[in-house]
């Protein structure tokens, strides 16, 4: 269901407060504000479409620096079966019991 932006039409014809409403595409546009009954008009804005995702963006999203900056701790499994910290503020090592 699309998210539509509406604005209140002031007495002089200019735009006032803006608000968002989820509506079906088949629904008629609102004519009045749902809470105040003031006249409104739909505002046309840039579409919020997903952008293409690239491998470079994926690698950057899970990089050690990015994970640490967002408060995550990343561990890497060693040959000995333990996990050593690669990024973040958690313990230096964790062992499987």
N, C-alpha and C positions, 0 to 999 in steps of 0.2 A: 504494500500500500504506500503510495507516495506521500511525502511530507510537503505540504503547501504552505507558503508564507502569505499572510494577509496583513493589511494595514488599515487602521481606522481612517476614514475620510473626515477631515475636519470641516467646519462650516465654510471656510474660504476655499475648499477644494484641495488643499495640500494634504500630504500624508502625515499621519500621527503615529501612535504606538504600533509596533509590528508584533505579530504572534504567529505561531506555527500550528498547523492542524494536520493530522493524518486523515486522509480521505481516500475513498475508492476513486479510480479514474472516471468511473461512470456517474459519480455523485455530482450534483449541480454545485457550482461555486457558491460560497457563503455570501449572503447579502447583508447580514448583520452580525455583530460581535456576539458570540455565544453567551457571554456573561453580562454585558452591558447593553446589548441591543443597539449599539451605535452602528451606522452604516460602514461597511468595509469593502475593500477591493483586493483582488489577488495581485500579488507582486511577483513578477517573473524574475527568477534568479538563475544563476548558473546551476546546471544539473549536477547532482552529487553522485556521479558515476564512478565505479571502481577504476582505478588506474592499473596499467599493466605492471606485473610484478616480474622483476628480473632476478637472475641468480646472484648478481652483485648485491642487490638490495637484501636478499635473503641471508647472504653471508655477513653483511654489515649488521643485520638485526641480531644475529646470534654471536657477534664478535665478543671476545673477552671484555674489551673496554665498554661496549654498549651494555652488556649484561650487568657488569659491576656498577655502572652509573645508574642503573634502574633498581639497584638493591638486591640483585640475584647473586648467588654464589655458584660457580661452575666447578665441577670436579671431573678429573680425567682418570680413568682406570689404568693402573700400572701393571707390569708383568707379575708382580707379587700378589695381585688380587686386592690391593688396597686402592683407595681413591685419594688423589692429591689435588689440592685446590689449584685451579688455574686462574680464577678471577673471583673477586668478591671479598667479603669480610668474615666468612665462616671459619671453622677449624681448619688447620693445615692439612690434616689427614683424617679420613674416616675408614674404618675397617668393617668388613662384613663378618657377622658372627655366625 
